[in-house]
Amino acid sequence: MKVDQSGPSLPRGYDSVAMRTMNPIHDSTCSVVACAEILGAKWTAVLVHDLSEGARRFTELEHSCPGISPRTLSERLRALEQEGILVRRSYAESPPRVEYELTAKGEGLLPIIEEMRRFGHAWLVEDEPTPV
């Protein structure tokens, strides 16, 4: 009688040789750390999600994030601008108008945000009950 000693099957694309794709130490050269630095700050993922639908004014972003202080919102927007995730556009109108919009780099985060939404629906947030 032959016993199968191969163990559990590996996902497609992997062979039996141990394959490590991560850095041994998660430091500033780690791409996951670099991405987490951006998305890890509270409110950041929500702001990127809101901006996925187009340019927004400060007050629109403030209203879509109940509980965020104006100071925190301003800090997050400034940090995202410095990272090249969004662009701040000022219009010389009376009263002055400022809008925030995702850059191409910011739009590159949208698949991550979409997966967060899917995970949240599947595992964290129950669907609203259907009205009777």
C-alpha positions as CSV (number, residue, x, y, z in Angstrom):
1,M,0.0,0.0,0.0
2,K,1.4,3.4,-1.1
3,V,1.0,6.3,1.4
4,D,0.7,9.8,0.0
5,Q,3.4,11.8,1.8
6,S,3.0,15.0,-0.3
7,G,1.1,16.8,2.4
8,P,-1.6,19.4,1.7
9,S,-1.8,20.7,-1.9
10,L,-0.3,24.0,-2.6
11,P,-2.1,26.9,-4.4
12,R,-1.6,27.1,-8.1
13,G,1.7,28.8,-9.0
14,Y,3.6,27.4,-6.0
15,D,5.9,24.4,-6.1
16,S,7.1,22.3,-3.2
17,V,10.2,24.5,-2.7
18,A,9.7,26.9,0.2
19,M,9.1,30.3,-1.3
20,R,9.3,33.5,0.7
21,T,8.3,36.7,-1.0
22,M,8.4,38.9,2.1
23,N,11.3,40.8,3.4
24,P,12.7,39.1,6.5
25,I,12.2,42.3,8.4
26,H,9.4,44.8,7.7
27,D,11.2,48.1,7.5
28,S,11.0,51.1,5.2
29,T,12.0,49.0,2.2
30,C,8.9,46.8,2.6
31,S,6.2,47.7,0.1
32,V,3.5,46.6,2.5
33,V,4.9,48.9,5.2
34,A,5.0,51.8,2.8
35,C,1.3,51.2,1.8
36,A,0.2,50.7,5.4
37,E,1.9,54.0,6.3
38,I,-0.5,55.8,4.0
39,L,-3.7,53.8,4.5
40,G,-3.1,53.0,8.2
41,A,-4.0,56.4,9.5
42,K,-7.6,56.7,10.7
43,W,-10.0,58.2,8.1
44,T,-7.5,57.9,5.2
45,A,-9.1,54.9,3.5
46,V,-12.6,56.5,4.0
47,L,-11.4,59.7,2.4
48,V,-9.9,57.9,-0.6
49,H,-13.1,56.0,-0.9
50,D,-15.1,59.2,-0.9
51,L,-12.8,60.8,-3.5
52,S,-13.2,57.8,-5.8
53,E,-16.5,59.3,-6.9
54,G,-14.9,62.6,-8.0
55,A,-13.7,65.9,-6.6
56,R,-15.0,66.9,-3.2
57,R,-15.0,70.1,-1.2
58,F,-13.7,70.2,2.4
59,T,-17.2,70.4,3.8
60,E,-18.5,67.5,1.7
61,L,-15.7,65.3,3.1
62,E,-16.4,66.6,6.6
63,H,-20.1,65.6,6.3
64,S,-19.3,62.2,4.9
65,C,-17.1,61.3,7.9
66,P,-19.2,61.9,11.0
67,G,-16.9,62.3,14.0
68,I,-13.8,63.7,12.2
69,S,-12.6,67.0,13.4
70,P,-11.8,69.8,11.0
71,R,-8.2,69.7,12.2
72,T,-7.9,66.0,11.6
73,L,-9.5,66.2,8.2
74,S,-7.1,69.0,7.3
75,E,-4.1,67.0,8.5
76,R,-5.2,63.9,6.6
77,L,-5.8,65.9,3.4
78,R,-2.4,67.6,3.7
79,A,-0.6,64.3,4.2
80,L,-2.4,62.7,1.2
81,E,-1.4,65.7,-0.9
82,Q,2.2,65.4,0.2
83,E,2.2,61.7,-0.7
84,G,0.8,62.5,-4.2
85,I,-2.4,60.7,-3.5
86,L,-4.6,63.7,-4.1
87,V,-4.4,67.1,-5.5
88,R,-5.8,70.3,-3.9
89,R,-7.3,72.8,-6.4
90,S,-8.1,76.4,-5.4
91,Y,-10.4,78.5,-7.4
92,A,-10.3,82.3,-7.3
93,E,-13.9,82.9,-6.7
94,S,-15.8,84.7,-4.0
95,P,-16.1,83.0,-1.7
96,P,-12.9,81.0,-2.5
97,R,-13.5,77.3,-3.4
98,V,-11.1,74.5,-2.8
99,E,-11.6,70.9,-4.1
100,Y,-9.7,67.7,-3.5
101,E,-9.3,65.1,-6.2
102,L,-7.4,61.8,-6.5
103,T,-4.3,61.7,-8.6
104,A,-3.4,58.6,-10.8
105,K,-1.4,57.4,-7.8
106,G,-4.5,57.8,-5.6
107,E,-6.6,55.9,-8.1
108,G,-4.1,53.1,-7.8
109,L,-5.4,52.6,-4.2
110,L,-9.0,52.0,-5.4
111,P,-8.6,48.2,-5.9
112,I,-7.4,48.0,-2.3
113,I,-10.4,50.1,-1.1
114,E,-12.8,47.9,-3.1
115,E,-11.4,44.8,-1.5
116,M,-11.8,46.4,1.9
117,R,-15.5,47.1,1.0
118,R,-16.0,43.5,-0.1
119,F,-14.4,42.1,3.1
120,G,-16.5,44.5,5.2
121,H,-19.7,43.3,3.5
122,A,-18.7,39.6,3.8
123,W,-17.3,39.5,7.3
124,L,-17.9,42.7,9.3
125,V,-21.2,44.4,8.4
126,E,-24.5,42.6,8.2
127,D,-26.7,43.6,5.3
128,E,-29.6,45.8,6.3
129,P,-32.9,44.0,6.8
130,T,-35.3,44.2,3.9
131,P,-38.3,46.4,4.7
132,V,-41.5,44.5,5.2
